[in-house]
Structures are given as C-alpha cells and as structure tokens.
Amino acid sequence: MSVTVREKRLTPAAITALKGERPIVSLTAYTTPIAKLLDPHCDFLLVGDSLGMVLYGLPTTVGVTMEMMIAHGQAVMRGVSHACVIVDMPFGSYQESKEQAFRNAARIMKETGCDGIKLEGGEEMAETIRFLTTRGIPVLGHIGLMPQLVNATGGYRSLGRTDEEADKIRRDARAVSLAGAFAMVVEGTIEPVARELSDGNAAPTIGIGASPACDGQILVVDDMLGVFNDFKPRFVKHFAELAPQISKAVEDYASEVKARSFPGPEHTFQMKKQKI
C-alpha cells in the first residue's frame, strides 16, 4: 500500500535559512487562481496592500482595510500547497501601539491561516516587531521607500542618494533585523546601500527596485505579467505582455457576440433526443 506524502509549505524560518544559499523568489498574490499558478515557483507569496491600487483602483495603499486584507489572504491560502504566505497589515492597523499591532496581526493569522504578517517601518517599529515575534507572530519588515507613508514623504522616489537617507536606511535595516524579523523588503533603494544591508544583517533582504544585490526579489504580479501598460516603473520587467492579449481577446469576443457567431452549437444546450 503506497502512502502519498503531502509536501509541507515553506515557513518563515525556512525563508531566513535561504540567505546565502540561493536567491529568494517572491511575488504578490491576491486571488486563488493566481496563487495556484505562482505557488510552485515562489518561496513566499505576499498578499500585499498593493491590492488597493491593483484590484480596487485606489490612488494609494492608505485606503486598504483589514477586511480587504483578510478576504484576499483567505483567497490566496486556498491556492497554495508549497509557498509561505505573508499578509500585509494595512495602514492604521499597527502604528498606534504594539498591543494594537498584536491584536490585528493575531486576527489576520487566525482568520486567514497565513504564516506571518508584513509591516512597514524601521527604527520606530523595532519595539513592535520584537513584541510580535516574541509572541509567536513572524514578521516581514519593510524599509526604504514605504508606500503607506507616501503622503508624508512627498511621493514615490528612489532613496539612499544622500548620506542622511543612506544612514537612516542602514539604521532601519539593523533595527528590523535585530528585532527578529525573518526577512525585510527593501524598496526603492540604490544598489550600494542595498548591498550593505544584505551583507551586514542576518535577516534576508527582499528587493523591489533595490538591485540584484539583495538576497531575493519581489514584484507586484500584475506588473510582472504586463497587465498594466500605462505606467511601468524603472525596476519592473514585463515577463509577459498580457494587456494587449486581454484587449484583443475581448475585442474578438465582442465581435463574435455582435455577429451572433458566439455562442455556436458546440456551446449550446439542446433537448436530448428521445430513445424509441
């Protein structure tokens, strides 16, 4: 009698252990079908608050709610059997206090079954990260460009070009790593600084617009697939060009519907012939 051994999903500790072994592969995911497609190829999937802009058309991530993150976290969890799954904590759900952060992080993990949470912030969030990790909640940090602070920082731009910016990012990385984060997203940071962070901290660095010097990479999946063609950040590579393919498919569908050539007989239910 043969026994089927079910593959265990990667854990946050397993992600940390990949530092120095090989680059870590990650993408965002928001739905069950996409999660199923990404799962065999990624070490971890991030249910990012970027879903506010990608799926809901919000101008920034600030308007994303706990309910949105939990619903999409549940959807992604239904589609994975291999990858570690991390869910973003939305703006306003953790900044007030470490106790608030714990309540909301625990809720996300309970209601989604995910493996950990992500929050933005460096030195100012180190105490919160330590509070969470010592109470059983794995934390993925996020430093450099922080989208939730875009209203305060004046927009999206690369960081680390001045000594002041570079020193702040270094301090943030060290604080997040020492606080117990299993890894940290480094966004929009120039290569020399990103390389320092990767070499000088125990927590793996996951770059997005932070060069190949990082221990791993992450992109928004819709960007990587070329679903959007109106804006392409410098750090994004389109590994597919789905936008024109989707547009052409819809154009063909509309034409066939108007011409009454779709649905055809092969797509239509008919009365069954009576047996005599």
Disulfide bonds with the S-S distance in Angstrom:
none
